[in-house]
Amino acid sequence: MKSPASVFTQLSHNYQQLSPAAKSLYDSLNHAPPSTVIPEPDCSALSSRHDFACPSEHPTLLRILATFYTNHFLLDDLSPYTAGLFPTISRFNHSCVPNAHWAWNPTRNRMTIQTTRDVAADVELMIAYIPVTTRTYKQREAALQPYEFSCGCEACLNRELGSDERRARMAETGERIAKFVDGAPTREELEIARDMVGGFLEDYEVEMLAGREGVAKCQQAAEISLEMGELPSAVDWAERMVERMRVCFGEDHGEYERGKLWLERLRASVGSGGPSVGFLEESEV
C-alpha cells in the first residue's frame, strides 16, 4: 500500500502537469477543510523529496490535496489509491436517495453517470457521496460531516416514515446472510439466506435505491441457488442481477458483459442439463 507521503507527492506532481485551463477548473472546485479530509502525512518521507517538512506549512499544497480528497472517486473497489478527479461529476450534489449512479467504465476509460429511475426534465440528478444503503440518519450525518452540509433528501427529512428502520434492518440482514453462507452451510441455512436476500431487496426498493449492493445481493442469491443445485432459481436471480447491472453501469460496461455471459451459460446449463458455472472472472470474458 502506498504511504500518504507518496500519494501527496504524486498528486502534487500531477497538478503541476495540468494545463493552465485545467488548473483553473481544478481550483474552482469546492473542498472541505483540509484537517477533515487529509490524512496525516509521513513528514519524514515528504521532506526527503521536497524542501519542506510538512504540507501544513504550505497552503497551496493543502488546497490541492483537500480539493482532491473532497472530490475524488475511486476507480477500483479493491484499492483506496486507484482514484481520479472528474470536475463535471464532482459538481453533482449528494442525496441519500440518489437518482443516479456513478461508475468507472474501463471499456470507455471514462467515469460515467447512469440514471437509476425515470427522472423528469426539471429534476436535479444527484449521486451518493458516501455508502448510504445500510447507514441510519445519524451514521450518514457523521460520514457527511467533512463536506460541511446537512442533507435534505427524503430519507433524511422524513425519518419518521421508517427509512432508518429499513436501512438498519438491511445492515443487520446483510450480516446475517454472511454468517449463514460462510463455512459449510446446510441446505436449510442456504434457503434462509436466500430468503433474507429477498427481504433485503424489498427494503432496498422501498428506499428507492439502486447500486452495487443490489447487484451483489442478486449475485449472492444466484450463487446460493447454484450451491443448492437449483439452476432455474439461479437463472432467475442472475436475470435480476443483469438488469440491475444494466441500470447501474450501462450496457457498454465490462461488468454488464460479464453478467450477461454468465446468465447465458446458466441458461445453457438448464437447457442441456449440464454442470452449472460460477460467476466469471474478468479474464474469462
C-alpha positions as CSV (number, residue, x, y, z in Angstrom):
1,M,0.0,0.0,0.0
2,K,1.3,3.5,-0.8
3,S,2.2,5.7,2.0
4,P,0.4,9.1,2.4
5,A,3.7,10.8,1.5
6,S,4.0,9.0,-1.9
7,V,0.3,9.8,-2.6
8,F,0.9,13.5,-1.8
9,T,4.0,13.6,-4.0
10,Q,2.1,12.0,-6.9
11,L,-0.9,14.4,-6.5
12,S,1.4,17.5,-6.4
13,H,3.3,16.3,-9.5
14,N,0.1,15.6,-11.4
15,Y,-1.3,19.0,-10.5
16,Q,1.8,20.7,-11.8
17,Q,1.4,18.9,-15.2
18,L,-2.1,20.3,-15.8
19,S,-2.6,23.0,-18.4
20,P,-3.5,26.5,-17.1
21,A,-7.1,25.9,-18.1
22,A,-7.3,22.5,-16.3
23,K,-5.6,24.0,-13.2
24,S,-8.3,26.8,-13.2
25,L,-11.0,24.2,-13.4
26,Y,-9.5,22.1,-10.6
27,D,-9.0,25.2,-8.4
28,S,-12.7,26.2,-8.9
29,L,-13.9,23.1,-7.1
30,N,-15.1,23.4,-3.5
31,H,-13.2,21.5,-0.8
32,A,-13.8,20.5,2.8
33,P,-11.4,21.9,5.5
34,P,-8.0,20.2,4.9
35,S,-7.9,18.9,8.5
36,T,-11.1,16.9,8.0
37,V,-10.2,15.1,4.8
38,I,-6.4,14.8,4.5
39,P,-4.7,12.0,6.5
40,E,-1.7,13.0,8.5
41,P,1.3,12.5,6.1
42,D,4.6,10.8,6.7
43,C,6.5,14.0,7.1
44,S,10.0,12.4,7.1
45,A,9.3,10.8,3.7
46,L,7.9,14.1,2.3
47,S,10.9,16.1,3.5
48,S,13.3,13.8,1.6
49,R,11.6,14.8,-1.7
50,H,10.6,18.4,-1.1
51,D,12.0,21.5,0.5
52,F,9.6,21.5,3.4
53,A,9.0,19.3,6.4
54,C,5.2,19.1,6.4
55,P,2.4,20.1,4.0
56,S,0.6,22.1,6.7
57,E,3.2,24.7,6.2
58,H,2.2,25.2,2.6
59,P,-1.4,26.4,2.0
60,T,-1.2,25.8,-1.8
61,L,-0.4,22.2,-1.3
62,L,-3.0,21.9,1.3
63,R,-5.6,23.3,-1.1
64,I,-4.5,20.9,-3.9
65,L,-4.8,17.9,-1.6
66,A,-8.0,19.0,0.1
67,T,-9.6,19.5,-3.3
68,F,-8.6,16.0,-4.4
69,Y,-9.6,14.2,-1.2
70,T,-13.0,16.0,-1.2
71,N,-13.9,15.4,-4.8
72,H,-12.1,12.2,-5.8
73,F,-13.9,9.0,-7.0
74,L,-12.5,5.5,-6.5
75,L,-11.9,3.6,-9.8
76,D,-11.2,0.3,-8.1
77,D,-13.1,-1.1,-5.2
78,L,-10.1,-3.0,-4.1
79,S,-7.6,-0.1,-3.8
80,P,-8.1,3.2,-2.0
81,Y,-5.3,4.7,-4.2
82,T,-6.8,4.0,-7.6
83,A,-8.7,7.2,-7.8
84,G,-9.4,10.1,-10.1
85,L,-11.0,13.6,-10.0
86,F,-13.7,14.4,-12.6
87,P,-14.6,18.1,-12.5
88,T,-18.1,17.8,-14.0
89,I,-19.2,14.8,-11.9
90,S,-17.7,16.4,-8.8
91,R,-20.3,19.2,-9.1
92,F,-23.2,16.8,-8.7
93,N,-25.0,17.2,-5.4
94,H,-25.5,14.4,-2.8
95,S,-28.6,12.6,-1.9
96,C,-29.1,9.5,0.4
97,V,-31.8,8.6,-2.1
98,P,-29.8,9.2,-5.3
99,N,-31.5,9.1,-8.7
100,A,-28.1,8.5,-10.5
101,H,-25.2,6.1,-10.0
102,W,-21.6,6.7,-10.8
103,A,-19.2,4.1,-12.0
104,W,-15.8,3.9,-13.7
105,N,-16.1,2.3,-17.1
106,P,-12.8,0.7,-18.1
107,T,-14.1,-0.1,-21.5
108,R,-14.6,3.6,-22.3
109,N,-11.9,4.8,-19.9
110,R,-14.4,7.2,-18.5
111,M,-16.3,7.9,-15.3
112,T,-20.0,7.6,-16.2
113,I,-23.3,8.6,-14.6
114,Q,-26.4,6.4,-15.1
115,T,-29.9,7.4,-14.1
116,T,-31.4,4.7,-11.9
117,R,-35.0,5.6,-12.5
118,D,-37.1,7.9,-14.7
119,V,-36.2,11.5,-14.0
120,A,-38.3,14.4,-15.1
121,A,-36.6,17.1,-17.1
122,D,-36.7,19.7,-14.3
123,V,-35.4,17.3,-11.6
124,E,-31.8,17.5,-10.4
125,L,-29.6,14.5,-10.9
126,M,-28.0,13.5,-7.6
127,I,-25.5,10.9,-6.6
128,A,-24.3,9.5,-3.2
129,Y,-21.0,10.8,-1.9
130,I,-20.9,8.0,0.7
131,P,-22.2,4.5,1.1
132,V,-25.8,5.1,2.2
133,T,-27.7,1.8,1.9
134,T,-27.1,0.4,5.4
135,R,-26.5,3.6,7.3
136,T,-29.0,5.3,9.5
137,Y,-29.5,9.1,9.5
138,K,-27.0,9.6,12.4
139,Q,-24.4,7.4,10.7
140,R,-24.8,9.3,7.4
141,E,-24.7,12.6,9.1
142,A,-21.4,11.7,10.7
143,A,-20.0,10.5,7.4
144,L,-21.0,13.7,5.6
145,Q,-19.6,16.0,8.3
146,P,-16.4,16.7,6.4
147,Y,-18.4,18.1,3.5
148,E,-20.0,20.7,5.8
149,F,-23.6,20.4,4.8
150,S,-26.8,18.8,6.1
151,C,-28.5,16.5,3.7
152,G,-32.1,17.4,2.9
153,C,-33.2,14.4,0.9
154,E,-36.4,12.4,1.5
155,A,-34.6,9.8,3.7
156,C,-33.1,12.5,6.0
157,L,-36.2,14.8,6.2
158,N,-38.8,12.0,6.7
159,R,-37.1,9.7,9.1
160,E,-40.3,9.1,10.9
161,L,-41.6,7.2,7.9
162,G,-39.4,4.2,8.6
163,S,-36.3,4.9,6.5
164,D,-33.9,4.5,9.4
165,E,-35.6,1.2,10.4
166,R,-35.3,-0.2,6.9
167,R,-31.7,0.8,6.5
168,A,-30.7,-0.6,9.9
169,R,-32.6,-3.8,9.0
170,M,-30.6,-4.1,5.7
171,A,-27.4,-3.8,7.6
172,E,-28.4,-6.5,10.1
173,T,-29.7,-8.7,7.2
174,G,-26.5,-8.4,5.3
175,E,-24.5,-9.5,8.3
176,R,-26.8,-12.4,9.0
177,I,-26.6,-13.6,5.3
178,A,-22.8,-13.5,5.5
179,K,-22.9,-15.7,8.7
180,F,-25.2,-18.2,7.0
181,V,-23.2,-18.7,3.8
182,D,-19.7,-18.7,5.4
183,G,-18.2,-22.0,6.1
184,A,-20.2,-25.1,5.3
185,P,-23.9,-24.1,5.5
186,T,-26.7,-26.7,5.5
187,R,-29.4,-26.6,2.8
188,E,-31.8,-25.1,5.4
189,E,-29.3,-22.3,6.1
190,L,-28.9,-21.6,2.4
191,E,-32.6,-21.4,2.0
192,I,-32.9,-19.0,4.9
193,A,-30.0,-16.9,3.5
194,R,-31.7,-16.7,0.1
195,D,-35.0,-15.7,1.6
196,M,-33.2,-13.0,3.5
197,V,-31.7,-11.6,0.3
198,G,-35.3,-11.2,-0.9
199,G,-36.2,-9.3,2.3
200,F,-33.1,-7.1,1.9
201,L,-34.1,-6.2,-1.7
202,E,-37.7,-5.4,-0.6
203,D,-36.4,-2.8,1.8
204,Y,-33.8,-1.7,-0.8
205,E,-36.6,-1.0,-3.4
206,V,-38.9,0.8,-0.9
207,E,-35.9,3.1,-0.2
208,M,-35.7,3.7,-3.9
209,L,-32.1,2.6,-4.0
210,A,-30.2,1.2,-7.0
211,G,-26.5,0.5,-6.8
212,R,-23.8,-2.1,-6.3
213,E,-25.4,-3.5,-3.2
214,G,-28.5,-4.6,-5.1
215,V,-26.3,-6.2,-7.8
216,A,-24.2,-8.0,-5.2
217,K,-27.2,-9.4,-3.4
218,C,-28.8,-10.8,-6.6
219,Q,-25.5,-12.4,-7.5
220,Q,-25.3,-13.8,-4.0
221,A,-28.8,-15.3,-4.3
222,A,-27.9,-16.8,-7.7
223,E,-24.8,-18.4,-6.2
224,I,-26.7,-19.8,-3.3
225,S,-29.2,-21.3,-5.7
226,L,-26.3,-22.9,-7.6
227,E,-24.9,-24.4,-4.4
228,M,-28.3,-25.8,-3.7
229,G,-28.5,-27.3,-7.2
230,E,-31.5,-25.2,-8.2
231,L,-30.5,-24.0,-11.7
232,P,-33.8,-22.4,-12.6
233,S,-33.7,-20.3,-9.5
234,A,-30.1,-19.3,-10.2
235,V,-31.1,-18.2,-13.7
236,D,-34.0,-16.1,-12.2
237,W,-31.6,-14.3,-9.8
238,A,-29.0,-13.9,-12.4
239,E,-31.6,-12.2,-14.6
240,R,-32.3,-9.7,-11.9
241,M,-28.6,-9.2,-11.4
242,V,-28.0,-8.4,-15.0
243,E,-30.9,-5.9,-15.2
244,R,-29.5,-4.1,-12.1
245,M,-26.1,-4.1,-13.8
246,R,-27.6,-2.5,-16.9
247,V,-29.2,0.2,-14.9
248,C,-26.2,1.0,-12.7
249,F,-23.3,0.5,-15.1
250,G,-24.7,0.8,-18.6
251,E,-24.7,-1.7,-21.5
252,D,-21.2,-0.9,-22.6
253,H,-19.6,-1.7,-19.2
254,G,-17.5,-4.8,-18.7
255,E,-19.4,-5.9,-15.6
256,Y,-22.6,-5.9,-17.6
257,E,-20.9,-8.0,-20.3
258,R,-19.7,-10.5,-17.7
259,G,-23.1,-10.7,-16.1
260,K,-24.8,-11.4,-19.5
261,L,-22.3,-14.1,-20.4
262,W,-22.8,-15.8,-17.0
263,L,-26.5,-15.6,-17.5
264,E,-26.2,-17.2,-21.0
265,R,-24.1,-20.0,-19.6
266,L,-26.6,-20.6,-16.8
267,R,-29.4,-20.8,-19.3
268,A,-27.5,-23.2,-21.4
269,S,-26.9,-25.4,-18.4
270,V,-30.6,-25.5,-17.7
271,G,-31.3,-26.4,-21.3
272,S,-28.7,-29.1,-21.6
273,G,-28.8,-30.5,-18.1
274,G,-25.0,-29.8,-17.9
275,P,-22.9,-28.6,-15.0
276,S,-23.5,-25.2,-13.6
277,V,-20.9,-22.4,-13.8
278,G,-19.9,-19.9,-11.1
279,F,-19.7,-16.2,-11.8
280,L,-17.0,-15.4,-14.3
281,E,-13.6,-14.0,-13.6
282,E,-12.7,-10.9,-15.6
283,S,-10.1,-12.9,-17.6
284,E,-12.8,-15.3,-18.8
285,V,-14.8,-12.6,-20.7
